[in-house]
Every structure is written in structure tokens, then in C-alpha cells.
Amino acid sequence: MNAARPLPHYLIQRFHGWRATSYQDNKAWFRRLAESGQHPRAMVISCCDSRVHVTSIFGADEGEFFIHRNIANLVPPYNPDGEYHGTSAAVEYAVTSLGVAHIVVLGHSNCGGVRGCHDMCCGLAPALEEKSSFVGRWMDILRPGFDRVKDLPDAVRPRALEKEAVLVSLENLMTFPFVARAVEEERLTLHGLWNDTGEGVLEQYDPLRGFSPV
């Protein structure tokens, strides 16, 4: 059964507004992008959270970023088991086909996925522990990060875990042979960022200093 329905009217109105303004003002640029293909300089892996607006944060134009979004901006370990792997496929395509020069993992404040992992690991979210929970099994990726922050005070642990989501993803990226090879050959650099969406603060990770404002 196909459950598709007509698009909500307000979205149709917004599309026509965009086509009459942004598209008309930049028609040649859009056609050039369509004809020449995409050549993004960076891949950004961010959360699905609607409050995280990657292109606005960096003032990016169309065609500049190859963006992949998932729950809690996580990258799983390399696992070529023949199953479905959307994030791994996006990473593979970005590195081996598009040849991006940078991969940026962007975490953020008040992340619901990270909070779910936190509660699950604390025994407070039994529904997420069910084998049938897609979110719970995805958040299992972050369990090593929880183990590193579990002894912190309750007040600071969730935010620390948000930053661990970035670090776990950076660690897992290096388990992909084509990523590790590109990094070693200095064709690719990896970057970890955390965004406080309420305060407009962006922090970057440095192995020697940890996270600090840019």
C-alpha cells in the first residue's frame, strides 16, 4: 500500500516563493551545478535534529557540503557484512567517489538521541533496550562513550556524552580502511565540532586541549 498524500499547502507555497526569488536570481548557478555535477569540499555528518542548520552555521552555498544526517551524528564502526548501512555508504561515497578533503562531525546541545542513550545506559529507558528498537540499537554505537563519562556528576554527564558522540564517530571513521588511508596520505582531514544551539557557540575538538570555542 502506498500511503503518499499531496504535499501540505504551506510547503507548496514556500517552494513557489523560493522558485520566484532565490532560484530566479541564481538560475545560471543552479543550472551549472546540475550540469557539472557536485564537487563538495567537505562532508558534514550531523544530527537529524531540526534545530541543527548546517548550511546556516557555515554560510554555505548549494554544492559546497555533502551532508549526511542521522540520529546523534554517529558513525558506526567499519562492518562490511552485506547488510544495510546508510551512514557507512555515505562515508564511502564521499571519500572514494567525491574525494572530499574534510569530514566534519557536528554534535549539538540538548540532543534527544544522546539523551536516549544516556537514559538507556542508566536503565531508565527499557523500551530502547528492546531488540525491536531501531533507535536503541543505533545508540548502542555510543555505549563506549557512555562508559568514559558514566562517573561524572549527573548535571554534566549528558553534555559530556554529546561530545563523546563526536569522539566515538571520529574514532570509528578511522576503522574504515579507505578513510584511514586517505588520512595517512594527507588527502583527508577529520574534524570534530559541538554546537550550542541556544547560545550560538561552536566548539572544536583538539586532541591536546579537548573541546574549546572557535
C-alpha positions in Angstrom: 0.0 0.0 0.0 1.3 3.4 -1.0 0.4 5.9 1.8 1.7 9.0 0.0 -0.5 12.1 0.1 -0.4 15.6 -1.5 2.2 17.9 0.0 0.9 20.3 2.7 -0.1 23.6 1.1 2.3 25.7 3.2 5.2 23.8 1.8 4.0 24.3 -1.8 3.7 28.0 -1.1 7.3 28.1 0.2 8.5 26.2 -2.8 6.9 28.7 -5.2 8.3 31.6 -3.1 11.8 30.1 -3.4 11.5 29.5 -7.1 10.3 33.1 -7.7 13.2 34.6 -5.7 16.3 32.6 -4.9 16.1 30.3 -7.9 15.3 33.1 -10.4 18.1 35.3 -9.0 20.6 32.4 -9.3 19.2 30.4 -12.2 22.6 30.2 -14.0 24.3 28.9 -10.9 21.7 26.2 -10.3 21.9 25.0 -13.9 25.7 25.0 -13.7 25.6 22.8 -10.6 23.1 20.5 -12.3 25.2 20.1 -15.4 28.7 19.9 -13.9 27.9 17.6 -11.0 28.7 18.0 -7.4 32.2 18.8 -6.1 31.9 19.4 -2.4 35.0 20.3 -0.4 33.7 18.7 2.8 31.4 16.1 4.2 29.4 17.1 7.3 27.9 14.4 9.5 25.3 16.0 11.7 22.2 15.1 13.7 18.7 14.8 12.3 17.6 17.4 14.9 15.6 20.1 13.1 17.4 22.8 15.2 20.8 21.9 13.6 21.0 24.0 10.5 24.4 23.1 9.0 24.3 25.4 5.9 23.3 28.4 8.0 26.0 27.9 10.6 28.7 28.0 8.0 27.0 30.3 5.5 27.3 27.5 2.8 26.1 27.7 -0.7 24.5 24.9 -2.7 27.0 22.3 -3.8 29.5 23.2 -1.0 28.8 20.5 1.5 28.0 16.8 1.2 25.7 16.5 4.2 24.7 13.2 6.0 22.3 13.4 8.9 21.3 10.7 11.3 20.3 10.2 15.0 23.0 11.8 17.2 25.5 12.3 14.3 27.0 8.9 14.8 29.3 6.9 12.6 29.3 3.1 13.3 32.5 1.0 13.1 33.5 -0.4 9.7 31.4 -3.6 9.3 31.2 -4.9 5.7 28.6 -7.6 6.5 26.4 -7.1 3.4 23.6 -5.5 5.3 22.1 -2.0 5.0 24.5 0.7 6.2 23.3 4.2 5.2 25.9 6.2 7.1 28.8 3.9 6.0 27.6 4.2 2.4 27.6 8.0 2.7 31.1 8.0 4.1 32.3 5.6 1.4 30.8 7.7 -1.4 32.1 11.0 0.0 35.7 9.7 0.3 36.1 7.3 -2.6 33.8 8.9 -5.3 33.6 12.6 -4.4 37.1 12.9 -2.9 36.2 15.3 -0.2 39.1 17.0 1.6 37.4 17.1 5.0 34.9 15.2 7.1 33.3 17.2 9.9 31.4 15.5 12.7 29.0 18.1 14.2 27.4 17.4 17.5 25.0 19.7 19.4 23.4 20.6 22.7 20.2 19.0 24.0 20.5 16.1 21.6 17.5 13.8 22.1 19.3 10.8 20.7 22.2 11.2 23.1 19.7 11.7 26.0 18.1 8.4 25.0 21.4 6.6 25.1 22.2 8.2 28.4 18.9 7.0 29.9 19.2 3.6 28.3 22.6 3.0 29.7 21.3 4.2 33.1 18.5 1.6 33.0 15.9 4.4 32.6 14.7 3.6 29.1 13.7 -0.1 28.9 11.9 0.5 25.5 15.2 1.4 23.9 16.7 -1.8 25.1 14.3 -3.9 23.1 15.8 -5.6 20.1 13.0 -4.1 18.0 14.0 -0.5 18.8 15.8 1.0 15.8 16.8 4.0 17.9 18.1 1.9 20.8 20.2 -0.4 18.6 21.6 2.7 16.8 22.5 4.3 20.1 24.5 1.2 21.1 27.2 2.8 19.0 27.6 5.4 21.7 27.9 2.9 24.7 31.7 3.1 24.7 31.4 6.9 25.1 29.0 6.5 28.0 31.5 4.2 29.7 34.0 7.1 29.6 31.7 9.6 31.2 29.5 7.4 33.5 31.3 8.5 36.7 30.8 12.2 36.0 28.2 14.2 38.1 24.6 13.9 36.8 24.4 17.6 35.9 27.3 17.4 33.4 27.1 13.9 32.1 24.6 14.4 29.3 26.6 17.3 27.8 29.8 15.3 28.1 28.1 12.4 26.3 27.1 14.7 23.5 30.8 15.4 22.9 31.6 11.8 23.3 29.2 11.2 20.3 31.6 13.3 18.2 34.7 11.5 19.5 33.2 8.0 19.1 32.4 8.9 15.5 35.9 10.2 14.8 37.3 7.0 16.2 35.0 4.8 14.2 35.8 6.8 11.0 39.4 5.6 11.3 38.3 2.0 11.2 37.3 2.4 7.6 40.3 1.4 5.5 39.7 4.0 2.8 39.3 6.8 5.4 42.5 5.8 7.3 44.4 5.5 4.0 43.2 9.0 2.9 44.2 10.5 6.2 47.6 8.9 6.2 48.2 10.1 2.6 47.1 13.6 3.7 44.3 13.7 1.2 41.7 13.9 4.0 41.3 15.6 7.4 38.8 14.8 10.2 37.3 17.4 12.4 35.0 17.3 15.5 32.7 20.1 16.4 30.0 20.7 19.0 27.3 23.4 18.6 25.4 25.0 21.5 22.2 25.8 19.5 20.8 28.1 22.2 23.9 30.2 22.7 25.3 30.2 19.2 28.6 28.7 20.4 30.7 26.4 18.3 33.5 24.3 19.9 36.1 22.3 18.1 38.0 19.3 19.3 41.7 19.2 19.7 43.4 16.0 20.9 45.7 18.0 23.2 43.1 20.5 24.6 39.8 18.8 24.2 36.8 20.9 23.1 37.2 24.7 23.1 35.3 27.6 21.4 36.4 28.5 17.9 
